[in-house]
């Protein structure tokens, strides 16, 4: 439980840094993630639409986006650190937020257009 509490604290701090609302991504919920993230490719992109069903609304990919039907696979939030530990700190950002990260780079911004998807 300490790990989850620590992750929540880090997520809330990041939301405060960017003046974003905090909306948790519970460990039992899913993100849509591309296999290339697990291959440690960069940069890593993330965007959050409105959650639906058992999802968080997060879609995460590395390098270039693809519209292929099999580009994203479902992954429980509890396993995100197994793919890339840099991602979890961003998962508290509310729907409408995006991030772009690489080893020494971070960009976080609000994209109102995501709320209409």
Biopython code that builds the backbone (N, CA, C, O; Angstrom):
import numpy as np
from Bio.PDB.StructureBuilder import StructureBuilder

atoms = [
    (1, "UNK", "N", (0.827, -1.204, 0.000)),
    (1, "UNK", "CA", (0.000, 0.000, 0.000)),
    (1, "UNK", "C", (0.864, 1.257, 0.000)),
    (1, "UNK", "O", (0.454, 2.294, -0.522)),
    (2, "UNK", "N", (2.052, 1.169, 0.582)),
    (2, "UNK", "CA", (2.933, 2.332, 0.623)),
    (2, "UNK", "C", (3.289, 2.791, -0.781)),
    (2, "UNK", "O", (3.346, 3.992, -1.046)),
    (3, "UNK", "N", (3.533, 1.830, -1.694)),
    (3, "UNK", "CA", (3.878, 2.189, -3.069)),
    (3, "UNK", "C", (2.755, 2.997, -3.706)),
    (3, "UNK", "O", (3.018, 4.008, -4.357)),
    (4, "UNK", "N", (1.500, 2.564, -3.528)),
    (4, "UNK", "CA", (0.364, 3.279, -4.099)),
    (4, "UNK", "C", (0.238, 4.678, -3.494)),
    (4, "UNK", "O", (-0.007, 5.645, -4.215)),
    (5, "UNK", "N", (0.403, 4.788, -2.187)),
    (5, "UNK", "CA", (0.321, 6.100, -1.528)),
    (5, "UNK", "C", (1.408, 7.023, -2.038)),
    (5, "UNK", "O", (1.166, 8.211, -2.249)),
    (6, "UNK", "N", (2.606, 6.488, -2.238)),
    (6, "UNK", "CA", (3.717, 7.282, -2.752)),
    (6, "UNK", "C", (3.433, 7.742, -4.184)),
    (6, "UNK", "O", (3.673, 8.899, -4.528)),
    (7, "UNK", "N", (2.919, 6.827, -5.019)),
    (7, "UNK", "CA", (2.592, 7.182, -6.404)),
    (7, "UNK", "C", (1.521, 8.263, -6.437)),
    (7, "UNK", "O", (1.599, 9.193, -7.240)),
    (8, "UNK", "N", (0.526, 8.147, -5.573)),
    (8, "UNK", "CA", (-0.536, 9.149, -5.505)),
    (8, "UNK", "C", (0.028, 10.505, -5.124)),
    (8, "UNK", "O", (-0.353, 11.521, -5.705)),
    (9, "UNK", "N", (0.926, 10.531, -4.159)),
    (9, "UNK", "CA", (1.540, 11.789, -3.719)),
    (9, "UNK", "C", (2.313, 12.445, -4.871)),
    (9, "UNK", "O", (2.200, 13.651, -5.092)),
    (10, "UNK", "N", (3.090, 11.648, -5.597)),
    (10, "UNK", "CA", (3.872, 12.164, -6.730)),
    (10, "UNK", "C", (2.936, 12.686, -7.820)),
    (10, "UNK", "O", (3.196, 13.733, -8.413)),
    (11, "UNK", "N", (1.850, 11.961, -8.085)),
    (11, "UNK", "CA", (0.890, 12.398, -9.099)),
    (11, "UNK", "C", (0.235, 13.717, -8.704)),
    (11, "UNK", "O", (0.067, 14.606, -9.539)),
    (12, "UNK", "N", (-0.131, 13.842, -7.445)),
    (12, "UNK", "CA", (-0.757, 15.088, -6.976)),
    (12, "UNK", "C", (0.214, 16.261, -7.078)),
    (12, "UNK", "O", (-0.191, 17.367, -7.434)),
    (13, "UNK", "N", (1.491, 16.032, -6.770)),
    (13, "UNK", "CA", (2.496, 17.096, -6.892)),
    (13, "UNK", "C", (2.631, 17.542, -8.348)),
    (13, "UNK", "O", (2.730, 18.738, -8.623)),
    (14, "UNK", "N", (2.636, 16.588, -9.279)),
    (14, "UNK", "CA", (2.757, 16.940, -10.689)),
    (14, "UNK", "C", (1.541, 17.743, -11.133)),
    (14, "UNK", "O", (1.681, 18.706, -11.888)),
    (15, "UNK", "N", (0.352, 17.361, -10.676)),
    (15, "UNK", "CA", (-0.860, 18.110, -11.015)),
    (15, "UNK", "C", (-0.781, 19.537, -10.480)),
    (15, "UNK", "O", (-1.171, 20.479, -11.169)),
    (16, "UNK", "N", (-0.286, 19.699, -9.272)),
    (16, "UNK", "CA", (-0.119, 21.041, -8.705)),
    (16, "UNK", "C", (0.865, 21.856, -9.542)),
    (16, "UNK", "O", (0.627, 23.036, -9.802)),
    (17, "UNK", "N", (1.955, 21.242, -9.960)),
    (17, "UNK", "CA", (2.979, 21.917, -10.771)),
    (17, "UNK", "C", (2.375, 22.515, -12.038)),
    (17, "UNK", "O", (2.735, 23.621, -12.440)),
    (18, "UNK", "N", (1.454, 21.780, -12.669)),
    (18, "UNK", "CA", (0.862, 22.223, -13.932)),
    (18, "UNK", "C", (-0.537, 22.810, -13.768)),
    (18, "UNK", "O", (-1.219, 23.065, -14.760)),
    (19, "UNK", "N", (-0.967, 23.023, -12.542)),
    (19, "UNK", "CA", (-2.290, 23.592, -12.247)),
    (19, "UNK", "C", (-3.398, 22.760, -12.902)),
    (19, "UNK", "O", (-4.344, 23.293, -13.482)),
    (20, "UNK", "N", (-3.249, 21.448, -12.789)),
    (20, "UNK", "CA", (-4.210, 20.506, -13.363)),
    (20, "UNK", "C", (-5.028, 19.869, -12.246)),
    (20, "UNK", "O", (-4.541, 19.690, -11.129)),
    (21, "UNK", "N", (-6.266, 19.532, -12.555)),
    (21, "UNK", "CA", (-7.066, 18.758, -11.610)),
    (21, "UNK", "C", (-6.469, 17.363, -11.487)),
    (21, "UNK", "O", (-5.928, 16.810, -12.445)),
    (22, "UNK", "N", (-6.580, 16.809, -10.288)),
    (22, "UNK", "CA", (-6.127, 15.437, -10.046)),
    (22, "UNK", "C", (-7.317, 14.491, -10.191)),
    (22, "UNK", "O", (-8.331, 14.641, -9.509)),
    (23, "UNK", "N", (-7.182, 13.529, -11.076)),
    (23, "UNK", "CA", (-8.186, 12.481, -11.261)),
    (23, "UNK", "C", (-7.414, 11.163, -11.231)),
    (23, "UNK", "O", (-6.663, 10.867, -12.161)),
    (24, "UNK", "N", (-7.589, 10.374, -10.177)),
    (24, "UNK", "CA", (-6.783, 9.160, -10.037)),
    (24, "UNK", "C", (-7.019, 8.152, -11.153)),
    (24, "UNK", "O", (-8.100, 8.075, -11.737)),
    (25, "UNK", "N", (-5.977, 7.388, -11.425)),
    (25, "UNK", "CA", (-6.047, 6.231, -12.313)),
    (25, "UNK", "C", (-5.859, 5.021, -11.403)),
    (25, "UNK", "O", (-4.735, 4.634, -11.082)),
    (26, "UNK", "N", (-6.963, 4.442, -11.001)),
    (26, "UNK", "CA", (-6.926, 3.336, -10.040)),
    (26, "UNK", "C", (-6.192, 2.121, -10.620)),
    (26, "UNK", "O", (-6.295, 1.848, -11.816)),
    (27, "UNK", "N", (-5.450, 1.391, -9.774)),
    (27, "UNK", "CA", (-4.637, 0.257, -10.248)),
    (27, "UNK", "C", (-5.406, -0.822, -11.011)),
    (27, "UNK", "O", (-4.834, -1.481, -11.879)),
    (28, "UNK", "N", (-6.680, -1.013, -10.707)),
    (28, "UNK", "CA", (-7.460, -2.060, -11.369)),
    (28, "UNK", "C", (-8.040, -1.617, -12.716)),
    (28, "UNK", "O", (-8.597, -2.431, -13.453)),
    (29, "UNK", "N", (-7.908, -0.333, -13.033)),
    (29, "UNK", "CA", (-8.397, 0.176, -14.317)),
    (29, "UNK", "C", (-7.318, 0.027, -15.388)),
    (29, "UNK", "O", (-6.160, -0.255, -15.078)),
    (30, "UNK", "N", (-7.702, 0.216, -16.639)),
    (30, "UNK", "CA", (-6.786, -0.020, -17.754)),
    (30, "UNK", "C", (-6.423, 1.260, -18.500)),
    (30, "UNK", "O", (-7.187, 2.224, -18.543)),
    (31, "UNK", "N", (-5.233, 1.230, -19.083)),
    (31, "UNK", "CA", (-4.799, 2.229, -20.051)),
    (31, "UNK", "C", (-4.700, 1.521, -21.398)),
    (31, "UNK", "O", (-4.569, 0.298, -21.453)),
    (32, "UNK", "N", (-4.760, 2.281, -22.472)),
    (32, "UNK", "CA", (-4.437, 1.765, -23.795)),
    (32, "UNK", "C", (-2.982, 2.115, -24.035)),
    (32, "UNK", "O", (-2.607, 3.285, -23.954)),
    (33, "UNK", "N", (-2.162, 1.128, -24.328)),
    (33, "UNK", "CA", (-0.730, 1.382, -24.451)),
    (33, "UNK", "C", (-0.168, 0.631, -25.651)),
    (33, "UNK", "O", (-0.611, -0.476, -25.959)),
    (34, "UNK", "N", (0.794, 1.225, -26.319)),
    (34, "UNK", "CA", (1.422, 0.610, -27.492)),
    (34, "UNK", "C", (2.619, -0.235, -27.055)),
    (34, "UNK", "O", (3.341, 0.119, -26.122)),
    (35, "UNK", "N", (2.811, -1.350, -27.743)),
    (35, "UNK", "CA", (3.918, -2.252, -27.411)),
    (35, "UNK", "C", (5.266, -1.549, -27.465)),
    (35, "UNK", "O", (6.180, -1.923, -26.731)),
    (36, "UNK", "N", (5.410, -0.537, -28.319)),
    (36, "UNK", "CA", (6.719, 0.108, -28.450)),
    (36, "UNK", "C", (7.145, 0.818, -27.166)),
    (36, "UNK", "O", (8.324, 1.137, -27.013)),
    (37, "UNK", "N", (6.229, 1.071, -26.249)),
    (37, "UNK", "CA", (6.598, 1.650, -24.945)),
    (37, "UNK", "C", (7.411, 0.636, -24.156)),
    (37, "UNK", "O", (8.398, 0.993, -23.512)),
    (38, "UNK", "N", (7.006, -0.610, -24.203)),
    (38, "UNK", "CA", (7.718, -1.668, -23.470)),
    (38, "UNK", "C", (9.116, -1.877, -24.037)),
    (38, "UNK", "O", (10.004, -2.364, -23.338)),
    (39, "UNK", "N", (9.313, -1.513, -25.297)),
    (39, "UNK", "CA", (10.619, -1.644, -25.951)),
    (39, "UNK", "C", (11.546, -0.480, -25.610)),
    (39, "UNK", "O", (12.639, -0.365, -26.164)),
    (40, "UNK", "N", (11.097, 0.392, -24.686)),
    (40, "UNK", "CA", (11.895, 1.540, -24.212)),
    (40, "UNK", "C", (12.193, 2.541, -25.314)),
    (40, "UNK", "O", (13.261, 3.153, -25.324)),
    (41, "UNK", "N", (11.265, 2.715, -26.238)),
    (41, "UNK", "CA", (11.405, 3.723, -27.285)),
    (41, "UNK", "C", (10.992, 5.083, -26.738)),
    (41, "UNK", "O", (10.222, 5.161, -25.781)),
    (42, "UNK", "N", (11.490, 6.128, -27.327)),
    (42, "UNK", "CA", (11.141, 7.492, -26.928)),
    (42, "UNK", "C", (11.006, 8.346, -28.167)),
    (42, "UNK", "O", (11.545, 7.996, -29.217)),
    (43, "UNK", "N", (10.300, 9.460, -28.072)),
    (43, "UNK", "CA", (9.628, 9.980, -26.875)),
    (43, "UNK", "C", (8.345, 9.215, -26.584)),
    (43, "UNK", "O", (7.797, 8.537, -27.453)),
    (44, "UNK", "N", (7.878, 9.336, -25.351)),
    (44, "UNK", "CA", (6.632, 8.715, -24.926)),
    (44, "UNK", "C", (5.553, 9.785, -24.892)),
    (44, "UNK", "O", (5.720, 10.843, -24.284)),
    (45, "UNK", "N", (4.444, 9.490, -25.556)),
    (45, "UNK", "CA", (3.297, 10.389, -25.623)),
    (45, "UNK", "C", (2.169, 9.822, -24.771)),
    (45, "UNK", "O", (1.974, 8.607, -24.722)),
    (46, "UNK", "N", (1.432, 10.692, -24.103)),
    (46, "UNK", "CA", (0.249, 10.262, -23.374)),
    (46, "UNK", "C", (-0.858, 11.281, -23.545)),
    (46, "UNK", "O", (-0.611, 12.486, -23.548)),
    (47, "UNK", "N", (-2.086, 10.790, -23.687)),
    (47, "UNK", "CA", (-3.241, 11.680, -23.761)),
    (47, "UNK", "C", (-4.394, 11.018, -23.028)),
    (47, "UNK", "O", (-4.579, 9.803, -23.100)),
    (48, "UNK", "N", (-5.177, 11.844, -22.314)),
    (48, "UNK", "CA", (-6.279, 11.298, -21.533)),
    (48, "UNK", "C", (-7.607, 11.862, -22.004)),
    (48, "UNK", "O", (-7.854, 13.066, -21.934)),
    (49, "UNK", "N", (-8.460, 10.960, -22.488)),
    (49, "UNK", "CA", (-9.823, 11.321, -22.836)),
    (49, "UNK", "C", (-10.710, 10.962, -21.642)),
    (49, "UNK", "O", (-10.206, 10.510, -20.614)),
    (50, "UNK", "N", (-12.011, 11.155, -21.767)),
    (50, "UNK", "CA", (-12.923, 10.812, -20.677)),
    (50, "UNK", "C", (-12.889, 9.302, -20.431)),
    (50, "UNK", "O", (-12.989, 8.522, -21.379)),
    (51, "UNK", "N", (-12.750, 8.885, -19.178)),
    (51, "UNK", "CA", (-12.775, 7.452, -18.870)),
    (51, "UNK", "C", (-14.128, 6.849, -19.216)),
    (51, "UNK", "O", (-15.164, 7.511, -19.148)),
    (52, "UNK", "N", (-14.090, 5.581, -19.588)),
    (52, "UNK", "CA", (-15.313, 4.868, -19.930)),
    (52, "UNK", "C", (-15.170, 3.417, -19.488)),
    (52, "UNK", "O", (-14.147, 2.784, -19.753)),
    (53, "UNK", "N", (-16.179, 2.893, -18.824)),
    (53, "UNK", "CA", (-16.139, 1.502, -18.380)),
    (53, "UNK", "C", (-15.005, 1.257, -17.404)),
    (53, "UNK", "O", (-14.895, 1.941, -16.386)),
    (54, "UNK", "N", (-14.152, 0.270, -17.717)),
    (54, "UNK", "CA", (-13.045, -0.084, -16.826)),
    (54, "UNK", "C", (-11.714, 0.532, -17.272)),
    (54, "UNK", "O", (-10.642, -0.015, -17.011)),
    (55, "UNK", "N", (-11.808, 1.680, -17.949)),
    (55, "UNK", "CA", (-10.593, 2.348, -18.422)),
    (55, "UNK", "C", (-10.366, 3.669, -17.692)),
    (55, "UNK", "O", (-11.268, 4.221, -17.063)),
    (56, "UNK", "N", (-9.131, 4.155, -17.797)),
    (56, "UNK", "CA", (-8.762, 5.451, -17.221)),
    (56, "UNK", "C", (-8.950, 6.583, -18.217)),
    (56, "UNK", "O", (-9.024, 7.750, -17.830)),
    (57, "UNK", "N", (-9.028, 6.244, -19.498)),
    (57, "UNK", "CA", (-9.059, 7.253, -20.556)),
    (57, "UNK", "C", (-7.671, 7.541, -21.121)),
    (57, "UNK", "O", (-7.539, 8.295, -22.086)),
    (58, "UNK", "N", (-6.632, 6.945, -20.527)),
    (58, "UNK", "CA", (-5.263, 7.185, -20.995)),
    (58, "UNK", "C", (-4.925, 6.324, -22.210)),
    (58, "UNK", "O", (-5.250, 5.138, -22.269)),
    (59, "UNK", "N", (-4.257, 6.967, -23.186)),
    (59, "UNK", "CA", (-3.654, 6.283, -24.327)),
    (59, "UNK", "C", (-2.200, 6.720, -24.358)),
    (59, "UNK", "O", (-1.893, 7.912, -24.346)),
    (60, "UNK", "N", (-1.309, 5.735, -24.399)),
    (60, "UNK", "CA", (0.125, 6.000, -24.276)),
    (60, "UNK", "C", (0.867, 5.260, -25.389)),
    (60, "UNK", "O", (0.606, 4.083, -25.639)),
    (61, "UNK", "N", (1.792, 5.955, -26.057)),
    (61, "UNK", "CA", (2.578, 5.348, -27.115)),
    (61, "UNK", "C", (3.949, 6.001, -27.171)),
    (61, "UNK", "O", (4.171, 7.070, -26.604)),
    (62, "UNK", "N", (4.865, 5.332, -27.869)),
    (62, "UNK", "CA", (6.214, 5.863, -28.066)),
    (62, "UNK", "C", (6.416, 6.157, -29.545)),
    (62, "UNK", "O", (5.773, 5.570, -30.414)),
    (63, "UNK", "N", (7.320, 7.074, -29.797)),
    (63, "UNK", "CA", (7.651, 7.490, -31.158)),
    (63, "UNK", "C", (6.421, 7.986, -31.902)),
    (63, "UNK", "O", (5.768, 8.927, -31.449)),
    (64, "UNK", "N", (6.091, 7.374, -33.036)),
    (64, "UNK", "CA", (5.004, 7.839, -33.886)),
    (64, "UNK", "C", (3.688, 7.127, -33.578)),
    (64, "UNK", "O", (3.670, 5.932, -33.282)),
    (65, "UNK", "N", (2.600, 7.871, -33.652)),
    (65, "UNK", "CA", (1.252, 7.321, -33.472)),
    (65, "UNK", "C", (0.855, 6.501, -34.692)),
    (65, "UNK", "O", (1.255, 6.808, -35.815)),
    (66, "UNK", "N", (0.070, 5.462, -34.463)),
    (66, "UNK", "CA", (-0.477, 4.676, -35.564)),
    (66, "UNK", "C", (-1.982, 4.524, -35.374)),
    (66, "UNK", "O", (-2.453, 4.368, -34.247)),
    (67, "UNK", "N", (-2.730, 4.567, -36.457)),
    (67, "UNK", "CA", (-4.176, 4.370, -36.401)),
    (67, "UNK", "C", (-4.551, 2.893, -36.558)),
    (67, "UNK", "O", (-5.732, 2.561, -36.659)),
    (68, "UNK", "N", (-3.559, 2.015, -36.579)),
    (68, "UNK", "CA", (-3.828, 0.582, -36.729)),
    (68, "UNK", "C", (-4.700, 0.078, -35.578)),
    (68, "UNK", "O", (-4.541, 0.502, -34.433)),
    (69, "UNK", "N", (-5.611, -0.821, -35.894)),
    (69, "UNK", "CA", (-6.538, -1.356, -34.896)),
    (69, "UNK", "C", (-5.835, -2.029, -33.727)),
    (69, "UNK", "O", (-6.354, -2.029, -32.611)),
    (70, "UNK", "N", (-4.662, -2.601, -33.967)),
    (70, "UNK", "CA", (-3.957, -3.319, -32.909)),
    (70, "UNK", "C", (-2.800, -2.507, -32.307)),
    (70, "UNK", "O", (-1.941, -3.076, -31.633)),
    (71, "UNK", "N", (-2.766, -1.196, -32.537)),
    (71, "UNK", "CA", (-1.665, -0.367, -32.025)),
    (71, "UNK", "C", (-1.674, -0.311, -30.500)),
    (71, "UNK", "O", (-0.619, -0.397, -29.871)),
    (72, "UNK", "N", (-2.861, -0.169, -29.901)),
    (72, "UNK", "CA", (-2.974, -0.107, -28.448)),
    (72, "UNK", "C", (-3.449, -1.449, -27.899)),
    (72, "UNK", "O", (-4.308, -2.109, -28.483)),
    (73, "UNK", "N", (-2.871, -1.837, -26.764)),
    (73, "UNK", "CA", (-3.326, -3.017, -26.035)),
    (73, "UNK", "C", (-3.736, -2.554, -24.639)),
    (73, "UNK", "O", (-3.204, -1.562, -24.142)),
    (74, "UNK", "N", (-4.673, -3.256, -23.997)),
    (74, "UNK", "CA", (-5.081, -2.869, -22.646)),
    (74, "UNK", "C", (-4.047, -3.321, -21.615)),
    (74, "UNK", "O", (-3.504, -4.421, -21.712)),
    (75, "UNK", "N", (-3.784, -2.473, -20.639)),
    (75, "UNK", "CA", (-2.849, -2.789, -19.558)),
    (75, "UNK", "C", (-3.398, -2.195, -18.271)),
    (75, "UNK", "O", (-3.762, -1.019, -18.240)),
    (76, "UNK", "N", (-3.463, -2.988, -17.210)),
    (76, "UNK", "CA", (-3.893, -2.451, -15.922)),
    (76, "UNK", "C", (-2.852, -1.458, -15.407)),
    (76, "UNK", "O", (-1.649, -1.672, -15.553)),
    (77, "UNK", "N", (-3.324, -0.389, -14.813)),
    (77, "UNK", "CA", (-2.443, 0.644, -14.245)),
    (77, "UNK", "C", (-1.431, 0.019, -13.297)),
    (77, "UNK", "O", (-0.290, 0.476, -13.230)),
    (78, "UNK", "N", (-1.823, -1.013, -12.567)),
    (78, "UNK", "CA", (-0.932, -1.680, -11.610)),
    (78, "UNK", "C", (0.347, -2.199, -12.263)),
    (78, "UNK", "O", (1.342, -2.415, -11.570)),
    (79, "UNK", "N", (0.342, -2.404, -13.578)),
    (79, "UNK", "CA", (1.504, -2.971, -14.269)),
    (79, "UNK", "C", (2.286, -1.947, -15.092)),
    (79, "UNK", "O", (3.227, -2.319, -15.793)),
    (80, "UNK", "N", (1.922, -0.690, -15.023)),
    (80, "UNK", "CA", (2.556, 0.322, -15.879)),
    (80, "UNK", "C", (4.055, 0.456, -15.608)),
    (80, "UNK", "O", (4.832, 0.678, -16.537)),
    (81, "UNK", "N", (4.470, 0.324, -14.341)),
    (81, "UNK", "CA", (5.898, 0.467, -14.026)),
    (81, "UNK", "C", (6.738, -0.645, -14.644)),
    (81, "UNK", "O", (7.939, -0.467, -14.853)),
    (82, "UNK", "N", (6.126, -1.782, -14.937)),
    (82, "UNK", "CA", (6.847, -2.877, -15.590)),
    (82, "UNK", "C", (7.183, -2.520, -17.039)),
    (82, "UNK", "O", (8.120, -3.067, -17.619)),
    (83, "UNK", "N", (6.419, -1.610, -17.609)),
    (83, "UNK", "CA", (6.658, -1.173, -18.988)),
    (83, "UNK", "C", (7.613, 0.006, -19.014)),
    (83, "UNK", "O", (8.591, -0.008, -19.761)),
    (84, "UNK", "N", (7.344, 1.036, -18.201)),
    (84, "UNK", "CA", (8.243, 2.185, -18.083)),
    (84, "UNK", "C", (7.848, 2.987, -16.839)),
    (84, "UNK", "O", (6.755, 3.551, -16.775)),
    (85, "UNK", "N", (8.732, 3.029, -15.872)),
    (85, "UNK", "CA", (8.441, 3.660, -14.579)),
    (85, "UNK", "C", (8.275, 5.175, -14.673)),
    (85, "UNK", "O", (7.748, 5.782, -13.741)),
    (86, "UNK", "N", (8.703, 5.803, -15.758)),
    (86, "UNK", "CA", (8.570, 7.259, -15.893)),
    (86, "UNK", "C", (7.113, 7.685, -16.083)),
    (86, "UNK", "O", (6.773, 8.842, -15.833)),
    (87, "UNK", "N", (6.257, 6.776, -16.517)),
    (87, "UNK", "CA", (4.893, 7.126, -16.911)),
    (87, "UNK", "C", (3.972, 7.372, -15.728)),
    (87, "UNK", "O", (3.152, 8.289, -15.775)),
    (88, "UNK", "N", (4.081, 6.587, -14.676)),
    (88, "UNK", "CA", (3.067, 6.577, -13.616)),
    (88, "UNK", "C", (2.832, 7.944, -12.970)),
    (88, "UNK", "O", (1.719, 8.230, -12.531)),
    (89, "UNK", "N", (3.853, 8.782, -12.907)),
    (89, "UNK", "CA", (3.665, 10.088, -12.266)),
    (89, "UNK", "C", (2.680, 10.990, -13.012)),
    (89, "UNK", "O", (2.175, 11.951, -12.432)),
    (90, "UNK", "N", (2.400, 10.705, -14.273)),
    (90, "UNK", "CA", (1.497, 11.529, -15.082)),
    (90, "UNK", "C", (0.049, 11.042, -15.050)),
    (90, "UNK", "O", (-0.844, 11.741, -15.527)),
    (91, "UNK", "N", (-0.190, 9.878, -14.507)),
    (91, "UNK", "CA", (-1.506, 9.252, -14.613)),
    (91, "UNK", "C", (-2.575, 9.878, -13.729)),
    (91, "UNK", "O", (-3.727, 9.447, -13.781)),
    (92, "UNK", "N", (-2.243, 10.862, -12.932)),
    (92, "UNK", "CA", (-3.235, 11.585, -12.144)),
    (92, "UNK", "C", (-3.779, 12.822, -12.847)),
    (92, "UNK", "O", (-4.729, 13.444, -12.372)),
    (93, "UNK", "N", (-3.177, 13.177, -13.980)),
    (93, "UNK", "CA", (-3.680, 14.323, -14.746)),
    (93, "UNK", "C", (-5.092, 14.036, -15.235)),
    (93, "UNK", "O", (-5.391, 12.923, -15.667)),
    (94, "UNK", "N", (-5.948, 15.028, -15.168)),
    (94, "UNK", "CA", (-7.365, 14.881, -15.525)),
    (94, "UNK", "C", (-7.540, 14.687, -17.031)),
    (94, "UNK", "O", (-6.619, 14.964, -17.799)),
    (95, "UNK", "N", (-8.712, 14.216, -17.459)),
    (95, "UNK", "CA", (-9.017, 14.143, -18.888)),
    (95, "UNK", "C", (-8.792, 15.511, -19.546)),
    (95, "UNK", "O", (-9.100, 16.560, -18.979)),
    (96, "UNK", "N", (-8.246, 15.455, -20.762)),
    (96, "UNK", "CA", (-7.918, 16.672, -21.488)),
    (96, "UNK", "C", (-6.434, 17.002, -21.433)),
    (96, "UNK", "O", (-5.977, 17.904, -22.136)),
    (97, "UNK", "N", (-5.690, 16.299, -20.624)),
    (97, "UNK", "CA", (-4.259, 16.568, -20.495)),
    (97, "UNK", "C", (-3.436, 15.610, -21.337)),
    (97, "UNK", "O", (-3.829, 14.473, -21.597)),
    (98, "UNK", "N", (-2.280, 16.109, -21.754)),
    (98, "UNK", "CA", (-1.306, 15.344, -22.540)),
    (98, "UNK", "C", (0.070, 15.474, -21.903)),
    (98, "UNK", "O", (0.340, 16.408, -21.148)),
    (99, "UNK", "N", (0.921, 14.527, -22.220)),
    (99, "UNK", "CA", (2.336, 14.662, -21.858)),
    (99, "UNK", "C", (3.195, 14.105, -22.979)),
    (99, "UNK", "O", (2.764, 13.265, -23.769)),
    (100, "UNK", "N", (4.420, 14.601, -23.022)),
    (100, "UNK", "CA", (5.447, 14.134, -23.956)),
    (100, "UNK", "C", (6.736, 14.103, -23.160)),
    (100, "UNK", "O", (7.203, 15.136, -22.680)),
    (101, "UNK", "N", (7.313, 12.913, -23.018)),
    (101, "UNK", "CA", (8.519, 12.788, -22.199)),
    (101, "UNK", "C", (9.587, 11.975, -22.924)),
    (101, "UNK", "O", (9.294, 11.116, -23.755)),
    (102, "UNK", "N", (10.813, 12.273, -22.584)),
    (102, "UNK", "CA", (11.974, 11.496, -23.008)),
    (102, "UNK", "C", (12.968, 11.564, -21.849)),
    (102, "UNK", "O", (12.650, 12.128, -20.802)),
    (103, "UNK", "N", (14.127, 11.016, -22.012)),
    (103, "UNK", "CA", (15.074, 10.916, -20.907)),
    (103, "UNK", "C", (15.287, 12.241, -20.174)),
    (103, "UNK", "O", (15.214, 12.280, -18.946)),
    (104, "UNK", "N", (15.545, 13.308, -20.896)),
    (104, "UNK", "CA", (15.786, 14.612, -20.263)),
    (104, "UNK", "C", (14.808, 15.668, -20.772)),
    (104, "UNK", "O", (15.175, 16.833, -20.925)),
    (105, "UNK", "N", (13.585, 15.271, -21.029)),
    (105, "UNK", "CA", (12.614, 16.205, -21.596)),
    (105, "UNK", "C", (11.233, 15.924, -21.013)),
    (105, "UNK", "O", (10.855, 14.770, -20.810)),
    (106, "UNK", "N", (10.479, 17.001, -20.744)),
    (106, "UNK", "CA", (9.108, 16.865, -20.260)),
    (106, "UNK", "C", (8.289, 18.039, -20.772)),
    (106, "UNK", "O", (8.681, 19.199, -20.640)),
    (107, "UNK", "N", (7.140, 17.713, -21.362)),
    (107, "UNK", "CA", (6.178, 18.727, -21.755)),
    (107, "UNK", "C", (4.802, 18.213, -21.344)),
    (107, "UNK", "O", (4.443, 17.076, -21.650)),
    (108, "UNK", "N", (4.041, 19.043, -20.655)),
    (108, "UNK", "CA", (2.709, 18.685, -20.171)),
    (108, "UNK", "C", (1.790, 19.850, -20.513)),
    (108, "UNK", "O", (2.111, 21.001, -20.218)),
    (109, "UNK", "N", (0.635, 19.555, -21.139)),
    (109, "UNK", "CA", (-0.263, 20.632, -21.524)),
    (109, "UNK", "C", (-1.704, 20.141, -21.588)),
    (109, "UNK", "O", (-1.978, 18.945, -21.688)),
    (110, "UNK", "N", (-2.610, 21.109, -21.525)),
    (110, "UNK", "CA", (-4.037, 20.822, -21.619)),
    (110, "UNK", "C", (-4.469, 20.970, -23.064)),
    (110, "UNK", "O", (-4.098, 21.936, -23.730)),
    (111, "UNK", "N", (-5.250, 20.020, -23.553)),
    (111, "UNK", "CA", (-5.754, 20.008, -24.919)),
    (111, "UNK", "C", (-7.270, 19.814, -24.846)),
    (111, "UNK", "O", (-7.756, 18.687, -24.750)),
    (112, "UNK", "N", (-7.996, 20.904, -24.893)),
    (112, "UNK", "CA", (-9.452, 20.858, -24.729)),
    (112, "UNK", "C", (-10.135, 19.935, -25.741)),
    (112, "UNK", "O", (-11.191, 19.372, -25.453)),
    (113, "UNK", "N", (-9.539, 19.779, -26.917)),
    (113, "UNK", "CA", (-10.097, 18.917, -27.942)),
    (113, "UNK", "C", (-10.235, 17.465, -27.510)),
    (113, "UNK", "O", (-11.070, 16.731, -28.039)),
    (114, "UNK", "N", (-9.425, 17.054, -26.559)),
    (114, "UNK", "CA", (-9.509, 15.663, -26.069)),
    (114, "UNK", "C", (-10.813, 15.389, -25.337)),
    (114, "UNK", "O", (-11.247, 14.241, -25.249)),
    (115, "UNK", "N", (-11.435, 16.423, -24.817)),
    (115, "UNK", "CA", (-12.671, 16.251, -24.065)),
    (115, "UNK", "C", (-13.851, 15.922, -24.960)),
    (115, "UNK", "O", (-14.900, 15.494, -24.478)),
    (116, "UNK", "N", (-13.686, 16.119, -26.260)),
    (116, "UNK", "CA", (-14.767, 15.847, -27.224)),
    (116, "UNK", "C", (-14.613, 14.509, -27.917)),
    (116, "UNK", "O", (-15.378, 14.197, -28.830)),
    (117, "UNK", "N", (-13.640, 13.712, -27.504)),
    (117, "UNK", "CA", (-13.406, 12.400, -28.156)),
    (117, "UNK", "C", (-14.216, 11.326, -27.498)),
    (117, "UNK", "O", (-14.151, 10.166, -27.906)),
]
sb = StructureBuilder()
sb.init_structure("model")
sb.init_model(0)
sb.init_chain("A")
sb.init_seg("    ")
for serial, (resi, resn, name, xyz) in enumerate(atoms, 1):
    if name == "N":
        sb.init_residue(resn, " ", resi, " ")
    sb.init_atom(name, np.array(xyz, "f"), 0.0, 1.0, " ", f" {name:<3s}", serial, name[0])
structure = sb.get_structure()
